[in-house]
Amino acid sequence: MSTTATASPTGEMQRGLKNRHLQLIAIGGAIGTGLFLGSGKLISVSGPAIIFVYMVIGFFVFFIMRALGELLLSNLNYHTFGDIAKDMLGPWAGFFVSWNYWFSWVIACVADIIAITAYVQWFNPEIPNWLPALITAGVLLVLNLQPVKYFGETEFWFAILKIVAILGLIAVGVILVLTGFTSPDGTQASFANLWEHGGMFPMGASGFVLGFQMGIFSFIGVEMVGTAAAETENPRKTLPKAINSIVLRILIFYVGALAIIMSVTPWNMIDADKSPFVTTLALAGFGLAAAAIQLVVLTSAASSANGGLYSGTRMLFGLSKDGHAPKSFSLTDSRGVPKRAVFFTSVFLFAAIPLLFAGDGVVAAFTFVSSMCATMILFTWGSIVVSYIVYLKRYPERHAESKFKLPLARFAPWLVLAFFVFIAGTLLYGEDTRPPFLATPFWFVLLAILWQLRKRKLQREGRPLTAAIPLPDTQD
């Protein structure tokens, strides 16, 4: 492999993302496959109660992101969650958090590619399974080999497309409700559909609790803004704006969109195996619009996979800089792209192709993978919260000087950790989510073994257990 365009192992990534990129990455990260595809399964499990599920999860996600924002801005030398974890909790935590986040995005990307295959076949069932998966993996590889500004531009337009589609769906839905539209099968659009088919909690407390299982997966990616901040111009100005807009995004894109969908189409008529965004328009007789939304759903999955590959490669880059992964993964080319980290992570995306021949239950596979991702993301988010608790005790002066403090800083982190225990209980409670939840600890056992091997190797070579994090600059 030619190395003419490769910088030294100490090469750094560039701050090539602008404010508009970060804002749209923040929005796009919260609108992924979990919302477009997984919400159908969630509605079938919880009914209209899913609206309250998203409100509750969004409430806690806001506190997680505010904690992350304060941590990142307390020292602009933090580039990833792994940097924060190793500085606050120790080298082992950086190893665990970074590899766990990398792996969670690898399997999430595989799930997205499988979902893309299903979406493509909606248009033409004759297309072989492996073809869209192969093309998608190849395109994602090429996109992530470009400078970060091109990643930002791609995600910017992906996010614009998703935003326009959802806002368009909400507008059409409101018009249908206000005009009392009646679908060809005799169903009338009305806000009363939210409570006239068994009430807001038709499945009782059990259905409400089960809604949290896949609901948490819908928010995986919202933390991507923290990874992107390391390559953003003027993060002190752009990061707070992106994080503070989370509440509004959740209210519009989750609560608003699903409330309108269930007003146009009663929740008990929504197919759990299909995207409710598509079936709602199809039921209302808007076949062309349904096809357009299906195309948006497809690009949304591509956007999620693209962002996941980006986040995964940046984690791998950080692991290499810490000595926790092969040194070659920290090499960047003249444009600041960690090419070897991109190639290594991309290899795993092609694993989606053989998985397509293992069975035909896309939603079942999606549920399994999303549940495993949910367990892993709890660990990632948990590391942010625990790191914040340590930061508060160790650096009270940084907290006092911070211009972007976590609200209820002494109380909120413990409340969030209690919520994580609740989520773990819901994953263990559900029949679909119990197997992947119980399988995930084996991954952490493997990480523990790998950490011991890596630690001993570093000690034998007389190298530090991790790279040091420089102190904040005085202008910070």
N, C-alpha and C positions, 0 to 999 in steps of 0.2 A: 504493500500500500504506500502510495506516495505521501511524503510528509512535507512537501514544499510549502503548503499553506497552513502548516501546523505550528502554533506557538509553543513555547516551552511549557513544561508541566505546571509552571506557576501562572500560566495564562489565566486571564479572568474573563468572565462574561461581561457584556456591555449593557449600560442602561439605555436601551433603545426603545423602550415603551413610553408612549406619551400619555397624558392624562385621559384622553378619550379612549385609548386602548384599555387602560386599567379600569375605567368605569364600565365599559362594555364587557370586559372579561369578568368583572364582578357580577354583572347581570346575567351574562351567558352561563357562568358557572353554576348559578342557581336554577337554571332552566335546562334540564337534561333529560336523559332517557327515562329516569325515574318518574318524572312528571308526565311525559307524553305517553309512555307505555305502561309503567307500573301503576299509574293512577286508576286504570280500569280494574285491576285486581283489588286495589285498595277500596274502591267504591263498592265492589261486590262483597267485601268483608265487613266494611264499617257503615256503608250507606252515607247519608249526609253528614254523619259525625266526622267524616274525614276532614271537613272544613275546620273543625275544632282541633283535630290532630295536628294539622299543619300550623295552626295558630300557636299551639303549645310548643311544637318543635322549633318553630321560628323564633319564639320568645327566648329559648335557651341558646339557639344558634347565634342570636344577636350578642349575648353576653360572651360567648366563646370568641366571636370575632373582635369584640371590643378588647378583650384580654389579649388576643393576638396582636391587635393594632398597637396597644400600649407597649407590649414587649418589643415588637419590631422597631418602633420609634424610639425606644429607650437606648438603642444601640444600633446604628445603621450598618454595623458590621455583621449583624445577623442576616443571613440570606435565606435560610429555610427553618422549618420547625426543628430539624435536627440540630442546627446551630444553637437554638434556644435551649433545647433539652440537654445537650452536652454541657452547656455553660451553667445551667441551673441545677441539673440532676447528676451529671457525671458522664464520662465517655461512653459507658455502657448504654445510657439512655439515648445518646445521639445515634449509636449503632442500631439499636432496636427501632427507634422512631423512623429513621431514614429508610432502612430496609423494609420495614412494615409498610410505610407509605408508598414506596416504590412498587412493592408486590401488590398492594391493594389496587393501584392504578393499572397494573398489568392485567389483572383479571377483570377489572371493570372495562378496560379497553376491549378485551376479548368478547365480553358480553355485548358491548356496543356494536362490534363488528358482526356478531351473530344476529343482533337485532336489525342491522342494516340489510343483511341478507334477506330477512323476512319481509322488510319493507319493499325491497326491490322486487321480490316475487309477487307482491300485491299488484304491481303493474304488469308483470309478465311471469306467470308460473313456469314457463318453459325455460327460463334462464337457469343454468346449473348452479347449485348451491355454492360451489367453490369459487365461481368467477367473481361475484361482487365482493366476497371476502378477500380474495387475492388483490383485486384492484384497490379496495379500500386501504388495506395494509400498505400497499406500495405507495399510494398517494400520501398517506400519513407520514411515511418515511421521508419522502421528498420534501414535504412541507416543513418538517422539523429539522431538515438539514439547511434551511435558510436562516439568515440572521433573525434575531428575535423581533425586529420591527415588522417583518413579514408575517410572523406568527401572530403578532398583535393585530395586524391589518386583517388577516384571515378571520380571527376570532371576532373582530369588530363587526365584519359583515355577516358572519354567522349569527351573532347576537342580534343585529338589526333585523335579520330575517325572522328570527324566533319572536322578537318583540312585536313586530308588525303583525305576524300571524296570530299571536295570542290576543293582541288588542283588537284585531279585526274580528276574531271569533267572539270576543266579548261584545263588541258593537253589534254584530249580527244577532247574537243571542238576546241582547237587550231589546232590539227591534222586534224580534219574534215574540218575546214575552209581552211587550207593550201592545202589540197588535193582536195578541191572542191567537197566534198562528197554530193551525191544526195540521199535523203531519198526515201523510197518506194513510197511515194505519189508525187514525182517529185520536192520536195523542195531542193534547193541547198544551202549548208552552205557557207556563205560569210559575211564578215564584212559589205558589202553594205546593208545587211538586216536591219542594224541599221537606215538607212536613206531613203531606197527606198520604204517604205510603209507608206508614209505620212510625211516623214521627222522625225527629232529628236523630234519634238514637235507635233505629229499628232493630239492631242486633244487641241492644242492651250494653251493659258495661263491658262484656266480653268482646264485642265487636269493636268498641272504642279502643280498648287496650291493644287488640290485634292490629289495629291500623298503624300503630307506631313501628311495627316491624319493618315494612317496606317504606313507610313514610320517611324514616331516617335516611334511607338510601337516596331519596329524591334530593337531599341537601348535600350529598357528597359532591365536592367540587367548589362549594362556596368558599372554602379555605384557600382555593387556588390563588386568590388575590394576594395572599401572603407570600406565595412563591414568586408571583409576578412582580411584587414590590421591589425585589432585589434588582430587577432590570428596568425599573421605571424612573424617569426623570422626576426629580423633586418629590420623593415619596412623602415628605412631611405635609405636603399640601394635598396630594392626590389620594393617599391611602385613607385618611379620615373620611373624605367625601364618599369613597367607595363603600366603606364599612357602614357609615351612618344611613346609607340608602337601603340597607337590607330590609328593614321593616316594611318600607313602602313596596319593595319588590315582592315580598312574600304576600302582602295583602292583595296586590294586583294579580300576579302571575299564578299564585296557588289558590288563595281563598276566592278571589274574584272569578277566575276562569272556571274553577270546578263548581262554584255556586251557580254560574250561568249554565254550564253544561247540564247539571242536574235539574235546572229549572226547565230547560228545553226538552230534555229526555229524562223521565223519572229514573232514579238510580237503579231500580230493579229491572230496567230494560236495557241497561248498559252491559255489553259483552265483556266479561273479565279478561278474555284472551285477545282483545283488540284495543287500540287506542281510542279512548272516549272522545277525543278531539275529532277523530275521523268519523266514528259511528254516529255522533250527534248530527253532523252536517249531512251525512248520508240519509239518516232517518228523516231529517227535515226536507229532503228532496233536493239538496244542493250537491249533486254528484260531482260536478266540476270543482266546486270548492272543497269537497272531501278529498279529491285527488290532489289538490294544491296543498292541503294540510298534510296529507300523507307524505308529500315531497318535503315539506318543512320538518316533519318528524324524522325523516331520513337524514336531512342535513343536521338536525339537532343531535342525532346520535353520532354523526361524523364529527361535529364540533366537540362533543363530550370526549370522544376518543382522542381527538387532536390535542385538547387541553390536558388530558390524562397522560399522553405520551410526553408532552412538554414538561409537566410536573415530575414525572418519573425520571426523565433524563437529568433534570436539575438536581434531584435528590441523589442520583448516582454520581453526578459531578461532585457534589458536596461530600459524599462518602469517600470518593477517591482522594480528595484533598485532605481528608482526615486520616488517611491510611487504612480505611475500613473497606476499601475495594481496590482492585488493581490500579496502579498508577496511571495507566494509559487512559482511563476514563476521565481524568482531569485535564487532558490535553484539549485545547481549543484551537480552532483554525484562526486565520487572520481576521475573520469577521466575528469572533467571539462565540462560535458555535461548538459545543462539546460533541464533536462528530462521533467519536467512538462510543460514548454513552448513548447517543441516539441509535446507532446501529445495534448495539447489544440489546437495548430495550425493545427495539422493533422486531427482533427475531421472535420474541414471544407472541407478538400479535398474529403471526402466521399460524399459531396454534389453534386459532379459531377455525381454520379450514378442516382439520380432522375432526374437530368437535361437532361440526355440522353433520357428519355422517354417523354420530353416536346416537342420535335419536331425533325426533321431530317435535318435541315439546319445547318450543321457544320460550314460552312464558314460564314453564317449569324450570328450565335451565336458568332463565333470567332471575327467578325467585331464589334459586340456590346460590348463584353467584352474588346477587345483591345482598343476600343475608350474610354471606361471608365478608363482603365488603363493609357492611354495616358494623360487624363485630370489629373489623380492623380499624374503621374510622373512629370508633369509640376510643380505641387505644391512642390514635393520633390526637384526637380532640382532648382526650384525658391528659395527654402529655402537656398540651398547651395550658390547661387549667392548673395542673399540679406545678408546672414551671412558674406560672404566675403567682401561686401561693408562696413558693420559695423566693421569687423575685421581690415580693412585697416585704418579706422578712429580712432579706439580705440587703436590699437597696431601697430603703424607705425614702432616701433623699431623691432618687430618680423618680419615684412615684409622686413625691411632693412637687417636683419640678415639671412633671409631665403636663403637656397641654392637651393630651388625649387620654384622660384617665378612664378606667373601667368604672361604670356606675356601681355603687354598693360594693366597692372593692373587697371589703372584709367579709362580706356575706355571700355574694353572688357565686364565687368559685365553688363553695361547698354545696350550694343549692344545685349547681350544674352537675357536680359529681354524683349527688343523690339521684338526679334525673338519669344519669348514665346507668346506674344500678337498676333503675326501673326499666330502661330500654333493654338491658341484658336479660332481665326477667321476661320481657315480652318475647324476645327471640327464643328463649328456652321454652316458653309456653306454647308457641305455635307449632303445629305438626310439620309444616313446610320448612320452617326456619330452624327447628331444633337440630337436625343433622349437621347443617353447615356451621351452626354455632358451636356444637360439640367438636367439630373437626378442626376448627380454628386454633385451639390450644396446641395442637401438634406443630403448627407453624411457629409458635413462640418457643416451643421446646427446641426446634431446629435452630432458631435464632440464638438461643442460649448456648447451644453447642458451638455454633459458628463463632460467637463472640469469644468464647474461651479459647478457641483455636487461634483466632486473630490476635487476641490479647497476648498470648504466649509468643506468637511470632514477632510481634512488635517489641516485646520485652527482650527476646533473644537478640534482636537486631539493635537494641539500645535506642529505639525510637519512642517518642511520646505516644501515649495511648490515643491521643487525638490532637488535631491542630488547635492551637490556642485561638481564642476569640479576642481580637484587640479591644482595648477599652474604648468607650465612646469618644469621638473627637470633641474638643472643647466647644466647637460651634454646634454640636448636637444638643 
